[in-house]
Amino acid sequence: MTEERRIEAEIPLEASPEQVWEAISTEAGLTAWLFPMDPSPEANAPGAVLRWEPGHGFAIQAETSAFEYLIEAQDDGSTVLRFVQSGFQSDDWEAEYEATARGWDLYFHTLQVYLTGFAGEPATYVVAEGPAWSGTPEAWEKFRAAVGGAVGDKVELDVHGLGMVVGEVDYVGPSHLGITTENALLRFHDRSLIGMPVALGHHYYGPGQDAERLADIWQSWLAEFYLKLQ
């Protein structure tokens, strides 16, 4: 017997409904806090976009889940974003459900930080992952112990090719660490719940960012980091 599970979130945002719509409905906007994708009807198969109301929200059906966003303007000029993801089945989806829920907590926090600190700036998304053996809770604990930091703490990462990366911890969760730098939101992910290695998904802001170079640099950093821990 299966039971459908839903992820629901209500996110207060210090931004106008127009800014929020831009952030959730365009590829450039989504790249700045989530990852590159285009949810518009023109970019998807017929029938995949269930509802599309510019400035108000949309609903879209993906392969295994449905996603719905609803924008609510507030009297003070801010916005509340309501989100629902449905389609999880508890027989086989427990770990993925938990990992996804934790991921959305980080992503919506990232959206808040983006809209208050980097809104409107062009964004470059950078991904990399650690070695296969980093896909364990113990590997993540070692990472957190080495990097350290509670929310508000200063962090310094010696990254070959970038020099000393200095930032402030802005998010700490059971599976994620977020660091804000002068021009980026660095996001580290523990994916042991779904049997995958530690990964990162960074958002760099401003023109002239070299995504391929940054990805190579951070991939090497992760490999070297875990090599030292063996």
Secondary structure, 3 states (H helix, E strand, C coil): CCCEEEEEEEEEECCCHHHHHHHHHCHHHHHCCCCCCCCCHHHCCCCCEEEEECCCEEEEECCCCEEEEEEEECCCCCEEEEEEEEEEECCCCHHHHHHHHHHHHHHHHHHHHHHHHCCCCCEEEEEEECCHHHCCHHHHHHHHHHHCCCCCCEEEEEECCCEEEEEEEEEECCCEEEEECCCEEEEEECCHHHCCCCEEEEEEECCCCCHHHHHHHHHHHHHHHHHHHC
